[in-house]
């Protein structure tokens, strides 16, 4: 030909370079292999968490459930159930509503989960420090001061989300260059600074919970969960630290898939590490979940030199 014409963004040139053909619109759909896997994992783990919540409610009067503030355990399990459902917002054709809900729902639910873990670890610390002189510690425990951590931290997250939505909210975007012959529909986060501020805030909560749990890991309690809390926070931080470089090195649907995988992995770490050992004792070793076992264990420890 005497003159070449460049195809528009919505088209691509065929192999003979003689015609422009429409690009195929694609996104992380439910009928994609990855979409199916993530959907099954999301619904499966959410159902499993609901079962664990049912086990805790059924055995709510046993020592292992009462040991570390059962009401905080209920809040954490309910929040983790919703966290497992978060990936469903990332699957399917993006819309303005789902783009806004993706990051804000993720940030809000994980803030509640991490602040609940922080409240649980702080409860353990205050409970064992109450034997030392100090009316302030006793007042903090009686007034259930650790429980106020959850609404305070959640309110800060709401403020961050409000600033994000007011300045540069997420929106639907099209990527016509990452994959030949395809237009990828995805959610643009709007303000990358706001997104990383939320991740940084969640990281701060996780590190704070880890430090407090690490400090209380050796406190003498038959059902002290501080070690499990510390390890769960360590795994949580490791997942999201690994997520950032991989997230920036991918494009299109793979980028969305990486974020979904990170949400599922970090939530699974909280559920498995914190509640796995408790469910093991409740369901498989019920003889250890009794006051008689606690008395025998305490007596044996007191006899050690």
C-alpha positions as CSV (number, residue, x, y, z in Angstrom):
1,X,0.0,0.0,0.0
2,X,1.1,3.5,-0.5
3,X,0.1,4.7,2.9
4,X,-0.3,2.8,6.3
5,X,-3.0,3.7,8.8
6,X,-2.5,2.9,12.4
7,X,-5.4,0.9,14.1
8,X,-7.2,2.7,16.9
9,X,-6.7,1.4,20.5
10,X,-9.9,-0.6,20.3
11,X,-8.6,-2.6,17.3
12,X,-5.5,-4.5,16.3
13,X,-3.9,-5.4,13.0
14,X,-4.3,-8.9,11.6
15,X,-1.3,-11.0,10.6
16,X,-1.3,-9.6,7.0
17,X,-1.4,-6.1,8.4
18,X,-4.3,-5.4,6.0
19,X,-7.3,-5.0,8.3
20,X,-8.0,-3.8,11.8
21,X,-9.9,-6.2,14.0
22,X,-11.8,-5.6,17.2
23,X,-9.9,-6.4,20.4
24,X,-11.6,-8.8,22.8
25,X,-12.8,-7.2,26.1
26,X,-11.6,-9.3,29.0
27,X,-11.5,-9.2,32.8
28,X,-11.1,-11.7,35.7
29,X,-14.5,-13.4,35.1
30,X,-16.2,-16.2,37.1
31,X,-15.8,-18.6,34.2
32,X,-12.0,-18.1,34.0
33,X,-9.9,-20.8,35.6
34,X,-8.5,-18.4,38.1
35,X,-12.0,-16.9,38.7
36,X,-13.4,-20.3,39.4
37,X,-10.5,-21.2,41.8
38,X,-10.7,-18.0,43.7
39,X,-14.5,-18.2,44.0
40,X,-14.4,-21.7,45.4
41,X,-11.7,-20.8,47.8
42,X,-13.5,-17.7,48.9
43,X,-16.8,-19.4,49.6
44,X,-15.1,-22.5,51.0
45,X,-12.9,-20.7,53.5
46,X,-15.8,-18.4,54.4
47,X,-18.0,-21.4,55.2
48,X,-15.2,-23.0,57.2
49,X,-14.9,-19.8,59.3
50,X,-18.6,-19.9,59.9
51,X,-18.3,-23.5,61.1
52,X,-15.5,-22.5,63.5
53,X,-17.7,-19.7,64.8
54,X,-20.4,-22.3,65.4
55,X,-18.0,-24.5,67.3
56,X,-16.9,-21.6,69.5
57,X,-20.6,-20.7,70.2
58,X,-21.4,-24.2,71.1
59,X,-18.5,-24.5,73.5
60,X,-18.6,-20.9,74.7
61,X,-18.7,-22.0,78.4
62,X,-15.5,-24.1,78.2
63,X,-12.1,-22.8,79.5
64,X,-10.3,-22.5,76.2
65,X,-13.0,-20.3,74.7
66,X,-13.4,-18.1,77.8
67,X,-9.6,-17.8,78.3
68,X,-8.8,-15.0,75.9
69,X,-12.0,-13.0,75.7
70,X,-14.6,-15.0,73.8
71,X,-16.4,-11.9,72.6
72,X,-13.3,-10.7,70.8
73,X,-13.0,-14.1,69.3
74,X,-16.5,-13.9,68.0
75,X,-15.8,-10.5,66.4
76,X,-12.6,-11.8,64.8
77,X,-14.3,-14.8,63.4
78,X,-17.2,-12.8,61.9
79,X,-14.7,-10.4,60.4
80,X,-12.6,-13.2,58.9
81,X,-15.8,-14.6,57.4
82,X,-16.4,-11.3,55.6
83,X,-12.7,-11.0,54.7
84,X,-12.9,-14.3,52.8
85,X,-15.8,-12.9,50.8
86,X,-13.9,-9.8,49.8
87,X,-12.3,-11.5,46.7
88,X,-15.7,-11.9,45.2
89,X,-15.7,-8.1,44.6
90,X,-12.6,-8.5,42.4
91,X,-14.2,-11.2,40.2
92,X,-16.6,-10.3,37.4
93,X,-17.1,-7.3,35.2
94,X,-15.9,-4.2,37.1
95,X,-18.3,-1.4,37.8
96,X,-18.0,1.9,39.6
97,X,-19.6,0.5,42.7
98,X,-17.4,-2.6,42.9
99,X,-14.2,-0.5,42.2
100,X,-15.1,1.7,45.2
101,X,-16.0,-1.2,47.4
102,X,-13.0,-3.3,46.6
103,X,-10.3,-1.3,48.4
104,X,-12.5,0.3,51.0
105,X,-14.2,-2.9,52.1
106,X,-10.8,-4.7,52.2
107,X,-9.3,-1.9,54.3
108,X,-12.2,-1.7,56.7
109,X,-12.5,-5.4,57.3
110,X,-8.8,-6.0,57.8
111,X,-8.6,-3.0,60.2
112,X,-11.3,-4.6,62.3
113,X,-9.5,-7.9,62.2
114,X,-6.1,-6.6,63.1
115,X,-7.4,-4.2,65.8
116,X,-9.3,-7.2,67.3
117,X,-6.0,-9.2,67.4
118,X,-4.4,-6.1,69.1
119,X,-7.2,-5.9,71.7
120,X,-6.8,-9.7,72.4
121,X,-3.0,-9.3,73.0
122,X,-3.5,-6.2,75.1
123,X,-6.0,-8.0,77.2
124,X,-3.5,-10.7,78.0
125,X,-0.8,-8.2,78.9
126,X,-3.1,-6.2,81.2
127,X,-4.6,-9.4,82.8
128,X,-1.1,-10.6,83.9
129,X,0.2,-7.2,84.9
130,X,-2.8,-6.7,87.3
131,X,-1.0,-8.7,90.0
132,X,1.5,-5.8,90.2
133,X,0.7,-2.7,92.2
134,X,-1.3,-0.2,90.2
135,X,-4.9,0.8,90.2
136,X,-4.7,2.0,86.6
137,X,-4.1,-1.5,85.2
138,X,-7.0,-2.9,87.3
139,X,-9.3,-0.1,86.0
140,X,-8.2,-0.7,82.4
141,X,-9.2,-4.4,82.7
142,X,-12.4,-3.8,84.5
143,X,-13.5,-1.1,82.1
144,X,-12.6,-3.4,79.2
145,X,-10.3,-0.6,77.8
146,X,-8.8,-2.9,75.1
147,X,-12.2,-3.3,73.5
148,X,-12.1,0.5,72.6
149,X,-9.1,-0.2,70.3
150,X,-11.5,-1.7,67.7
151,X,-13.8,1.4,67.2
152,X,-10.9,3.8,67.5
153,X,-8.8,2.0,64.8
154,X,-11.8,1.5,62.6
155,X,-12.7,5.2,62.8
156,X,-9.2,6.1,61.7
157,X,-9.6,3.8,58.7
158,X,-13.0,5.3,57.9
159,X,-11.3,8.8,57.9
160,X,-8.6,7.5,55.5
161,X,-11.2,6.0,53.2
162,X,-13.3,9.2,53.3
163,X,-10.2,11.3,52.3
164,X,-9.5,8.8,49.5
165,X,-13.0,8.9,48.1
166,X,-13.2,12.7,48.4
167,X,-9.9,13.4,46.6
168,X,-9.3,10.6,44.0
169,X,-11.7,7.6,44.2
170,X,-11.1,4.4,42.3
171,X,-12.7,4.2,38.9
172,X,-13.0,1.8,35.9
173,X,-10.0,1.7,33.6
174,X,-9.1,0.0,30.4
175,X,-5.7,-1.6,29.6
176,X,-5.3,-1.9,25.8
177,X,-1.6,-2.6,25.7
178,X,-0.7,-5.3,28.2
179,X,-2.1,-8.2,26.2
180,X,-2.1,-8.3,22.4
181,X,-5.6,-8.4,20.9
182,X,-7.3,-7.8,24.2
183,X,-8.7,-4.8,26.2
184,X,-8.5,-5.6,29.9
185,X,-11.2,-4.0,32.1
186,X,-10.0,-3.4,35.6
187,X,-10.3,-1.0,38.5
188,X,-7.8,1.9,38.7
189,X,-7.1,2.7,42.4
190,X,-7.3,6.5,41.7
191,X,-4.8,7.7,44.3
192,X,-1.9,5.3,44.6
193,X,-0.8,7.3,47.7
194,X,-4.1,6.6,49.4
195,X,-3.9,2.9,48.6
196,X,-0.4,2.7,50.1
197,X,-1.5,4.7,53.1
198,X,-4.1,2.1,53.9
199,X,-1.6,-0.7,53.4
200,X,0.8,1.2,55.7
201,X,-1.9,1.6,58.3
202,X,-2.7,-2.1,58.2
203,X,1.0,-2.9,58.5
204,X,1.3,-0.6,61.5
205,X,-1.5,-2.4,63.2
206,X,0.0,-5.8,62.4
207,X,3.4,-4.8,63.7
208,X,1.9,-3.4,66.9
209,X,0.0,-6.6,67.5
210,X,3.1,-8.6,66.8
211,X,5.2,-6.7,69.3
212,X,2.6,-7.0,72.1
213,X,2.0,-10.6,71.4
214,X,5.8,-11.3,71.4
215,X,6.1,-9.6,74.7
216,X,3.4,-11.7,76.3
217,X,4.5,-15.0,74.6
218,X,6.0,-16.5,77.8
219,X,3.3,-15.5,80.3
220,X,2.2,-18.5,82.4
221,X,-1.3,-19.5,81.1
222,X,-2.5,-22.9,80.0
223,X,-4.4,-21.4,77.1
224,X,-2.2,-18.4,76.4
225,X,-2.6,-17.7,72.7
226,X,0.1,-15.0,72.5
227,X,2.5,-17.2,70.6
228,X,-0.1,-18.0,68.0
229,X,-1.0,-14.3,67.7
230,X,2.6,-13.3,67.2
231,X,3.2,-16.0,64.6
232,X,0.0,-15.1,62.7
233,X,1.0,-11.4,62.6
234,X,4.5,-12.4,61.3
235,X,2.9,-14.5,58.5
236,X,0.4,-11.7,57.8
237,X,3.2,-9.1,57.4
238,X,5.3,-11.5,55.3
239,X,2.4,-12.1,52.8
240,X,1.9,-8.4,52.2
241,X,5.6,-7.5,52.0
242,X,5.9,-10.2,49.4
243,X,2.8,-8.9,47.6
244,X,4.1,-5.4,46.8
245,X,7.1,-6.3,44.5
246,X,5.1,-9.1,42.8
247,X,2.1,-6.8,42.4
248,X,4.2,-4.1,40.6
249,X,5.8,-6.6,38.3
250,X,2.5,-7.9,36.9
251,X,-0.2,-6.4,34.7
252,X,-3.8,-6.9,33.8
253,X,-5.8,-9.9,35.2
254,X,-2.6,-11.3,36.9
255,X,-2.3,-8.1,39.0
256,X,-5.9,-8.5,40.2
257,X,-5.3,-12.2,40.8
258,X,-2.2,-11.4,43.0
259,X,-4.2,-9.0,45.2
260,X,-7.0,-11.7,45.6
261,X,-4.4,-14.3,46.4
262,X,-2.8,-12.1,49.1
263,X,-6.2,-11.4,50.7
264,X,-6.9,-15.1,50.9
265,X,-3.4,-16.1,52.1
266,X,-3.3,-13.5,54.9
267,X,-6.8,-14.2,56.0
268,X,-6.1,-18.0,56.0
269,X,-3.0,-17.4,58.2
270,X,-5.1,-15.6,60.8
271,X,-7.8,-18.3,60.8
272,X,-5.5,-21.3,60.8
273,X,-2.8,-20.1,63.2
274,X,-5.1,-18.4,65.8
275,X,-8.0,-20.8,65.8
276,X,-6.6,-24.0,64.5
277,X,-4.9,-25.1,67.8
278,X,-8.1,-24.2,69.7
279,X,-10.3,-26.2,67.4
280,X,-7.9,-29.1,67.8
281,X,-8.3,-29.1,71.5
282,X,-12.1,-28.5,71.5
283,X,-12.9,-31.2,68.9
284,X,-10.1,-33.8,69.3
285,X,-8.7,-33.4,72.8
286,X,-11.7,-32.4,74.9
287,X,-10.0,-33.8,78.1
288,X,-7.6,-30.8,77.9
289,X,-10.5,-28.3,77.7
290,X,-11.5,-28.7,81.4
291,X,-10.9,-27.2,84.8
292,X,-9.6,-30.5,86.0
293,X,-6.8,-30.4,83.4
294,X,-6.0,-26.8,84.2
295,X,-5.6,-27.6,88.0
296,X,-3.4,-30.5,87.2
297,X,-1.2,-28.5,84.9
298,X,-1.0,-25.6,87.3
299,X,-0.1,-27.9,90.2
300,X,2.6,-29.6,88.1
301,X,4.2,-26.3,87.2
302,X,4.2,-25.2,90.9
303,X,6.1,-28.3,91.8
304,X,8.9,-27.6,89.3
305,X,12.1,-26.1,91.0
